[in-house]
């Protein structure tokens, strides 16, 4: 398996199948088991049943089928402390809850020295003492691992659909791939409504936290990240964009209609921006423009946003508070860390006196409310570089202006 976050080292583990179901086989690292870092048989029964009865069907319906190169009919989950240890001690900046490694499904080579040649995703184990890295109780692992399952399974399906079935050399672009997996987490959350609000909270917490971090400072983060997986703020942008994409291009708001869009994004040779354009029949720049405006006006009080600038399944200004308040008593002692208020607050001022400067990142933007009193003379906005000259056309700069009143 991967011995570091870049997967440039490949230590081996000895593990045993502890729970085998219809679609999943849960393996436990023997070293962790010997040291008390393992879930109980009853907990493994619960996780296996959840994947077999709910998560597997949801993911495959939304994205397509996984491969089965080892011909065993199941997906392997390896629970091992080597995932915990991917984040070195002391644990200060979060942790890696699990991962899927596409190299496991490719032949051995100079660049892929240790493939398992099997469908596997990897998960943390309980480590209440924090001997490996971050502290994780058994109860915490039991509630967090299902979200990891549905997230990483999308990656496995995407790899099969793009690389193994259709011959892509690189697979889906990381930003869109992660957006689809975070969408899968939201999809998992909605499987438990209306009856099980507690499970809903555990599945949705990560997406809401990440999106709040992005919306608090969108000008500082990116959607189209070509350098690799960014921080949680970028992941918030990825999820919001895919959620908006599904809302805008589904025939209705049902999961069946949503699945048509997500399957089109996974079952294709296209990747990244070209994939979005192909699946929607709309230029990528247009979709991003509408998404950026929707993030502010979709449910803005006193403003009737046009349909193309609306999220259909979320009213974030209301939902942040509703879910925050509902989830706190259900997720103690780890209440949701996202704020109870919608965090996007553009700066504002006299439109004729605007003077802004900074960096525009790819696929995101800065927000500003340019105010003008009734009857005042019009003003001109100059969109330029720091010396007053036009920006290079190759940058594809975009200034979007929307009249609110």
RODO-2510 file (C-alpha; in nm, 4 decimals, decimal comma):
residues 405
     n   res          X          Y          Z
     1     x     0,0000     0,0000     0,0000
     2     x     0,1036     0,3658    -0,0051
     3     x     0,3603     0,4491     0,2599
     4     x     0,3261     0,8260     0,2203
     5     x     0,0765     1,0742     0,0815
     6     x     0,2521     1,0787    -0,2591
     7     x     0,2566     0,6966    -0,2786
     8     x     0,6283     0,6871    -0,3623
     9     x     0,6916     0,4113    -0,1062
    10     x     0,5003     0,0836    -0,0876
    11     x     0,5142    -0,1058     0,2418
    12     x     0,3296    -0,4348     0,2687
    13     x     0,0771    -0,5429     0,5292
    14     x    -0,0676    -0,8778     0,6303
    15     x    -0,4453    -0,8561     0,6540
    16     x    -0,7342    -1,0966     0,6925
    17     x    -1,0921    -1,0871     0,5663
    18     x    -1,3106    -1,0207     0,8694
    19     x    -1,6467    -0,9538     0,7069
    20     x    -1,7554    -1,0523     0,3558
    21     x    -2,0810    -0,9430     0,2006
    22     x    -2,2432    -0,9334    -0,1414
    23     x    -2,0419    -0,6382    -0,2738
    24     x    -1,7725    -0,5764    -0,0125
    25     x    -1,5033    -0,7662     0,1776
    26     x    -1,3601    -0,5885     0,4818
    27     x    -0,9994    -0,6805     0,5608
    28     x    -0,8233    -0,5908     0,8866
    29     x    -0,4499    -0,5257     0,9192
    30     x    -0,3228    -0,7991     1,1545
    31     x    -0,0799    -0,5629     1,3295
    32     x    -0,3557    -0,3221     1,4216
    33     x    -0,5800    -0,6071     1,5284
    34     x    -0,3087    -0,7381     1,7624
    35     x    -0,2714    -0,3905     1,9148
    36     x    -0,6414    -0,3279     1,9730
    37     x    -0,6819    -0,0868     1,6813
    38     x    -0,9817    -0,2565     1,5209
    39     x    -1,3594    -0,2285     1,5120
    40     x    -1,5726    -0,4949     1,6753
    41     x    -1,7396    -0,7698     1,4760
    42     x    -2,0754    -0,5998     1,5341
    43     x    -1,9419    -0,2688     1,3989
    44     x    -1,8012    -0,4407     1,0905
    45     x    -2,1382    -0,6096     1,0378
    46     x    -2,3031    -0,2664     1,0412
    47     x    -2,0555    -0,1168     0,7930
    48     x    -2,0755    -0,4127     0,5577
    49     x    -2,4546    -0,4100     0,5614
    50     x    -2,4623    -0,0342     0,4945
    51     x    -2,2378    -0,0681     0,1905
    52     x    -2,4196    -0,3739     0,0583
    53     x    -2,7723    -0,2384     0,0957
    54     x    -2,7397     0,1368     0,0350
    55     x    -2,4043     0,2818    -0,0674
    56     x    -2,3119     0,0360    -0,3429
    57     x    -2,6425     0,0793    -0,5274
    58     x    -2,6340     0,4592    -0,4895
    59     x    -2,2813     0,4930    -0,6317
    60     x    -2,3232     0,2510    -0,9207
    61     x    -2,6569     0,4063    -1,0172
    62     x    -2,5064     0,7550    -1,0141
    63     x    -2,1702     0,6855    -1,1802
    64     x    -2,1551     0,3391    -1,3395
    65     x    -1,9944     0,0105    -1,2484
    66     x    -1,6572    -0,0630    -1,0963
    67     x    -1,4093    -0,3065    -1,2511
    68     x    -1,3468    -0,6601    -1,1243
    69     x    -0,9985    -0,7435    -1,2470
    70     x    -0,9428    -0,9953    -0,9652
    71     x    -1,2695    -1,1749    -1,0526
    72     x    -1,3851    -1,2053    -0,6921
    73     x    -1,7105    -1,0129    -0,7300
    74     x    -1,6435    -0,7770    -0,4365
    75     x    -1,4660    -0,4535    -0,3527
    76     x    -1,2011    -0,4911    -0,0828
    77     x    -1,1760    -0,2432     0,2026
    78     x    -0,8463    -0,2634     0,3884
    79     x    -0,8613    -0,1055     0,7329
    80     x    -0,5053    -0,0314     0,8376
    81     x    -0,3147     0,2044     1,0626
    82     x    -0,0841     0,2849     0,7750
    83     x    -0,3604     0,5163     0,6529
    84     x    -0,3641     0,6893     0,9920
    85     x     0,0136     0,7295     0,9700
    86     x    -0,0018     0,9065     0,6311
    87     x    -0,0337     1,2273     0,8354
    88     x     0,2761     1,2429     1,0571
    89     x     0,2572     1,3103     1,4294
    90     x     0,1864     1,5481     1,5851
    91     x    -0,1531     1,5680     1,4202
    92     x    -0,2289     1,9396     1,3728
    93     x    -0,3707     1,9917     1,0229
    94     x    -0,6361     1,7258     0,9784
    95     x    -0,6027     1,3670     0,8658
    96     x    -0,6479     1,1350     0,5667
    97     x    -0,9515     0,9155     0,6266
    98     x    -0,8927     0,6835     0,3330
    99     x    -0,8014     0,6668    -0,0325
   100     x    -0,8266     0,4758    -0,3590
   101     x    -0,5089     0,4160    -0,5597
   102     x    -0,5556     0,3623    -0,9347
   103     x    -0,2177     0,1916    -0,9614
   104     x    -0,3732    -0,1130    -0,7934
   105     x    -0,5681    -0,1754    -1,1153
   106     x    -0,2754    -0,1367    -1,3587
   107     x    -0,0004    -0,3853    -1,4496
   108     x     0,3298    -0,3770    -1,2662
   109     x     0,5889    -0,1515    -1,4263
   110     x     0,8855     0,0705    -1,3505
   111     x     0,6435     0,3471    -1,2543
   112     x     0,3957     0,1179    -1,0771
   113     x     0,6148    -0,1235    -0,8833
   114     x     0,3675    -0,2741    -0,6364
   115     x     0,0097    -0,3057    -0,7654
   116     x    -0,2301    -0,5277    -0,5745
   117     x    -0,4222    -0,6077    -0,8958
   118     x    -0,7498    -0,5837    -0,7083
   119     x    -1,0282    -0,3349    -0,6401
   120     x    -0,9269    -0,1915    -0,3014
   121     x    -0,9838     0,1224    -0,1065
   122     x    -0,8102     0,1928     0,2200
   123     x    -0,9440     0,3204     0,5518
   124     x    -0,8201     0,4388     0,8899
   125     x    -0,8545     0,2275     1,2044
   126     x    -0,9478     0,3292     1,5599
   127     x    -0,6516     0,4713     1,7503
   128     x    -0,7895     0,6322     2,0634
   129     x    -0,4441     0,6860     2,2125
   130     x    -0,3116     0,8611     1,9027
   131     x    -0,0094     0,6325     1,8800
   132     x    -0,0030     0,6509     1,4997
   133     x    -0,1094     1,0111     1,4396
   134     x    -0,4481     1,1728     1,5070
   135     x    -0,6673     1,0236     1,7754
   136     x    -0,9654     0,8278     1,6428
   137     x    -1,2129     0,6493     1,8664
   138     x    -1,3946     0,3397     1,7476
   139     x    -1,7220     0,5346     1,7532
   140     x    -1,5647     0,8104     1,5434
   141     x    -1,4315     0,5660     1,2843
   142     x    -1,7656     0,3897     1,2645
   143     x    -1,9442     0,7164     1,1852
   144     x    -1,6820     0,8596     0,9449
   145     x    -1,5903     0,5512     0,7410
   146     x    -1,9247     0,5242     0,5520
   147     x    -1,8640     0,8701     0,4012
   148     x    -1,5153     0,7551     0,3028
   149     x    -1,6655     0,4435     0,1429
   150     x    -1,9056     0,6286    -0,0852
   151     x    -1,6436     0,8972    -0,1678
   152     x    -1,3619     0,6587    -0,2596
   153     x    -1,5905     0,4195    -0,4452
   154     x    -1,6735     0,6990    -0,6899
   155     x    -1,2999     0,7334    -0,7583
   156     x    -1,2771     0,3600    -0,8240
   157     x    -1,5729     0,3726    -1,0630
   158     x    -1,4318     0,6795    -1,2385
   159     x    -1,0973     0,5047    -1,2910
   160     x    -1,2695     0,2061    -1,4437
   161     x    -1,4927     0,4147    -1,6698
   162     x    -1,2224     0,6558    -1,7903
   163     x    -0,9039     0,4470    -1,7885
   164     x    -0,9837     0,0764    -1,8045
   165     x    -1,2917     0,0869    -2,0285
   166     x    -1,2196     0,3906    -2,2460
   167     x    -0,8417     0,4102    -2,2529
   168     x    -0,7800     0,7504    -2,0909
   169     x    -0,4154     0,7805    -1,9916
   170     x    -0,4727     1,0129    -1,6996
   171     x    -0,8277     0,9588    -1,5773
   172     x    -1,0589     1,2408    -1,4774
   173     x    -0,9026     1,5758    -1,3818
   174     x    -0,8486     1,5825    -1,0070
   175     x    -1,0721     1,8826    -0,9384
   176     x    -1,3761     1,7348    -1,1157
   177     x    -1,3064     1,3848    -0,9830
   178     x    -1,3035     1,5167    -0,6267
   179     x    -1,6143     1,7243    -0,6931
   180     x    -1,8017     1,4122    -0,7995
   181     x    -1,6828     1,2211    -0,4923
   182     x    -1,7922     1,5015    -0,2606
   183     x    -2,1250     1,5038    -0,4437
   184     x    -2,1391     1,1293    -0,3662
   185     x    -2,1084     1,2140     0,0047
   186     x    -2,4083     1,4470    -0,0221
   187     x    -2,5947     1,1778    -0,2143
   188     x    -2,5153     0,9368     0,0698
   189     x    -2,6500     1,1842     0,3233
   190     x    -2,9799     1,2144     0,1397
   191     x    -3,0276     0,8357     0,1494
   192     x    -3,1107     0,8703     0,5200
   193     x    -3,3789     1,1370     0,4926
   194     x    -3,6304     1,1864     0,6335
   195     x    -3,5922     0,9173     0,8992
   196     x    -3,2269     0,9175     1,0100
   197     x    -3,1079     1,2717     1,0677
   198     x    -2,8021     1,1568     1,2624
   199     x    -2,6534     0,9637     0,9685
   200     x    -2,7423     1,2536     0,7391
   201     x    -2,5361     1,4837     0,9611
   202     x    -2,2288     1,2629     0,9525
   203     x    -2,2344     1,2351     0,5735
   204     x    -2,2983     1,6034     0,4968
   205     x    -2,0751     1,7708     0,7563
   206     x    -1,7600     1,7624     0,5415
   207     x    -1,9210     1,9159     0,2342
   208     x    -2,0824     2,1978     0,4303
   209     x    -1,7614     2,2735     0,6188
   210     x    -1,5513     2,2807     0,2991
   211     x    -1,8032     2,4965     0,1140
   212     x    -1,8200     2,7446     0,4010
   213     x    -1,4416     2,7808     0,3940
   214     x    -1,4518     2,8497     0,0200
   215     x    -1,7404     3,0959     0,0315
   216     x    -1,5778     3,2936     0,3125
   217     x    -1,2933     3,3897     0,0748
   218     x    -1,3640     3,2716    -0,2827
   219     x    -1,1069     3,5111    -0,4280
   220     x    -0,8296     3,3211    -0,2459
   221     x    -0,9104     2,9740    -0,3778
   222     x    -0,9689     2,7953    -0,7056
   223     x    -1,2108     2,5689    -0,8861
   224     x    -0,9952     2,4580    -1,1779
   225     x    -0,6891     2,3322    -0,9936
   226     x    -0,4313     2,2011    -1,2401
   227     x    -0,1516     2,1576    -0,9862
   228     x    -0,3116     1,8871    -0,7751
   229     x    -0,5641     1,8523    -0,4971
   230     x    -0,5903     2,1767    -0,3074
   231     x    -0,7047     2,2393     0,0472
   232     x    -1,0485     2,1922     0,1948
   233     x    -1,1538     2,5344     0,0613
   234     x    -1,0929     2,4210    -0,2965
   235     x    -1,2828     2,1000    -0,2286
   236     x    -1,5732     2,3171    -0,1189
   237     x    -1,5659     2,4833    -0,4604
   238     x    -1,5494     2,1453    -0,6362
   239     x    -1,8597     2,0208    -0,4543
   240     x    -2,0585     2,3412    -0,5031
   241     x    -1,9823     2,3411    -0,8747
   242     x    -2,0869     1,9779    -0,9287
   243     x    -2,3999     2,0336    -0,7200
   244     x    -2,4908     2,3368    -0,9339
   245     x    -2,4087     2,1445    -1,2516
   246     x    -2,6405     1,8594    -1,1559
   247     x    -2,9171     2,1002    -1,0551
   248     x    -2,8998     2,2966    -1,3775
   249     x    -2,8825     2,0105    -1,6252
   250     x    -3,1103     1,7471    -1,4706
   251     x    -3,4593     1,7224    -1,6133
   252     x    -3,6000     1,7441    -1,2598
   253     x    -3,4767     1,7235    -0,9005
   254     x    -3,5165     1,3475    -0,8526
   255     x    -3,2153     1,1252    -0,7915
   256     x    -3,2979     0,9334    -1,1097
   257     x    -3,2731     1,2532    -1,3156
   258     x    -2,9582     1,3624    -1,1314
   259     x    -2,7957     1,0276    -1,2129
   260     x    -2,8289     1,0961    -1,5859
   261     x    -2,5928     1,3937    -1,5480
   262     x    -2,3403     1,2252    -1,3194
   263     x    -2,3229     0,9121    -1,5340
   264     x    -2,2558     1,1309    -1,8380
   265     x    -1,9606     1,2848    -1,6527
   266     x    -1,8087     0,9486    -1,5531
   267     x    -1,8863     0,7321    -1,8570
   268     x    -1,6849     0,9267    -2,1146
   269     x    -1,3424     0,9871    -2,2644
   270     x    -1,3705     1,3609    -2,1893
   271     x    -1,2135     1,5079    -1,8766
   272     x    -1,2190     1,8357    -1,6875
   273     x    -1,3660     2,1445    -1,8531
   274     x    -1,4179     1,9593    -2,1823
   275     x    -1,6156     1,6947    -1,9951
   276     x    -1,8471     1,9580    -1,8484
   277     x    -1,9014     2,1135    -2,1917
   278     x    -1,9721     1,7745    -2,3504
   279     x    -2,2114     1,6558    -2,0786
   280     x    -2,4104     1,9802    -2,0653
   281     x    -2,3916     2,1065    -2,4229
   282     x    -2,2931     2,4434    -2,2739
   283     x    -1,9549     2,6181    -2,2903
   284     x    -1,7601     2,5649    -1,9699
   285     x    -1,7031     2,9392    -1,9279
   286     x    -2,0780     2,9984    -1,9355
   287     x    -2,1432     2,7327    -1,6712
   288     x    -1,8735     2,8775    -1,4439
   289     x    -2,0084     3,2313    -1,4923
   290     x    -2,3588     3,1247    -1,3919
   291     x    -2,2282     2,9204    -1,0984
   292     x    -2,0264     3,2129    -0,9628
   293     x    -2,3304     3,4412    -0,9752
   294     x    -2,5578     3,1723    -0,8287
   295     x    -2,3330     3,1416    -0,5248
   296     x    -2,4464     3,4894    -0,4251
   297     x    -2,7961     3,5350    -0,5713
   298     x    -2,9517     3,1864    -0,5788
   299     x    -3,1573     3,2471    -0,2630
   300     x    -3,0732     3,6124    -0,1996
   301     x    -3,3582     3,7748    -0,0029
   302     x    -3,5475     4,0331    -0,2036
   303     x    -3,4072     3,9185    -0,5373
   304     x    -3,5787     3,6806    -0,7797
   305     x    -3,2832     3,4974    -0,9328
   306     x    -3,3442     3,3707    -1,2872
   307     x    -3,3586     2,9892    -1,3176
   308     x    -3,0101     2,9634    -1,4671
   309     x    -2,8649     3,1225    -1,1517
   310     x    -3,0284     2,8929    -0,8979
   311     x    -2,9359     2,5869    -0,6947
   312     x    -3,2414     2,3607    -0,6998
   313     x    -3,1762     2,1305    -0,4007
   314     x    -3,0297     2,3871    -0,1632
   315     x    -3,1284     2,7189    -0,0143
   316     x    -2,7954     2,7752     0,1540
   317     x    -2,8799     3,0877     0,3531
   318     x    -3,1510     2,8908     0,5310
   319     x    -3,0004     2,5438     0,5158
   320     x    -2,6665     2,6297     0,6770
   321     x    -2,8431     2,7393     0,9943
   322     x    -3,1084     2,4656     0,9883
   323     x    -2,8591     2,1827     0,9452
   324     x    -2,6049     2,3349     1,1821
   325     x    -2,8604     2,3636     1,4608
   326     x    -3,0101     2,0200     1,3913
   327     x    -2,6772     1,8379     1,3740
   328     x    -2,5113     1,9791     1,6865
   329     x    -2,7059     1,7626     1,9354
   330     x    -2,6637     1,4548     1,7145
   331     x    -2,2880     1,4707     1,6579
   332     x    -2,1626     1,5499     2,0073
   333     x    -1,8854     1,5580     2,1201
   334     x    -1,7836     1,6651     1,7687
   335     x    -2,0389     1,9258     1,6588
   336     x    -2,0290     2,0410     1,2974
   337     x    -1,7569     2,3036     1,2506
   338     x    -1,9304     2,4969     0,9746
   339     x    -2,0948     2,8311     1,0599
   340     x    -2,4637     2,8761     1,1107
   341     x    -2,4779     3,1741     0,8711
   342     x    -2,4058     3,1851     0,4996
   343     x    -2,0466     3,3156     0,4790
   344     x    -2,0399     3,5003     0,1437
   345     x    -2,0471     3,8733     0,2214
   346     x    -1,9196     4,0897    -0,0670
   347     x    -1,7576     4,4200     0,0149
   348     x    -1,9592     4,7192    -0,1024
   349     x    -1,9238     5,0866    -0,1774
   350     x    -1,9931     5,3727    -0,4161
   351     x    -1,9783     5,2302    -0,7660
   352     x    -1,8081     5,5388    -0,9088
   353     x    -1,5262     5,5032    -0,6532
   354     x    -1,4439     5,1330    -0,6983
   355     x    -1,0711     5,0646    -0,6998
   356     x    -0,9939     4,6962    -0,6557
   357     x    -0,6698     4,5066    -0,7122
   358     x    -0,5520     4,1517    -0,6717
   359     x    -0,5238     3,8136    -0,8393
   360     x    -0,8073     3,6365    -1,0176
   361     x    -0,7712     3,2600    -0,9798
   362     x    -0,8956     3,0137    -1,2420
   363     x    -1,2643     2,9412    -1,2180
   364     x    -1,3399     3,1632    -0,9208
   365     x    -1,3685     3,5343    -0,8557
   366     x    -1,3982     3,8321    -0,6285
   367     x    -1,7384     3,9719    -0,5291
   368     x    -1,8222     4,3402    -0,4890
   369     x    -2,1492     4,5323    -0,4557
   370     x    -2,1252     4,8564    -0,6544
   371     x    -2,3862     5,0903    -0,5092
   372     x    -2,5518     5,3770    -0,6913
   373     x    -2,8245     5,6056    -0,5647
   374     x    -3,1402     5,6507    -0,7708
   375     x    -3,0962     5,9270    -1,0258
   376     x    -2,7156     5,9351    -1,0067
   377     x    -2,5163     5,9566    -1,3251
   378     x    -2,3832     5,6329    -1,4706
   379     x    -2,0215     5,5297    -1,4328
   380     x    -1,7734     5,3199    -1,6293
   381     x    -1,5926     5,0150    -1,4935
   382     x    -1,2383     4,9693    -1,6244
   383     x    -1,1186     4,6070    -1,6124
   384     x    -0,7435     4,6258    -1,6627
   385     x    -0,3986     4,5318    -1,5418
   386     x    -0,2159     4,7360    -1,2791
   387     x    -0,0976     4,9905    -1,5393
   388     x    -0,4424     5,0513    -1,6855
   389     x    -0,3965     4,8473    -2,0046
   390     x    -0,6251     4,5674    -2,1201
   391     x    -0,5668     4,2224    -1,9776
   392     x    -0,4199     3,9674    -2,2180
   393     x    -0,6903     3,7892    -2,4151
   394     x    -0,5121     3,4579    -2,3500
   395     x    -0,6072     3,4923    -1,9834
   396     x    -0,9777     3,4799    -2,0772
   397     x    -1,0627     3,7408    -1,8108
   398     x    -1,4285     3,7859    -1,7285
   399     x    -1,6212     4,0650    -1,5611
   400     x    -1,9793     3,9682    -1,4736
   401     x    -2,2234     4,2438    -1,3805
   402     x    -2,5680     4,1674    -1,2427
   403     x    -2,8214     4,4367    -1,1527
   404     x    -2,9852     4,3507    -0,8216
   405     x    -3,2334     4,6404    -0,7971
***
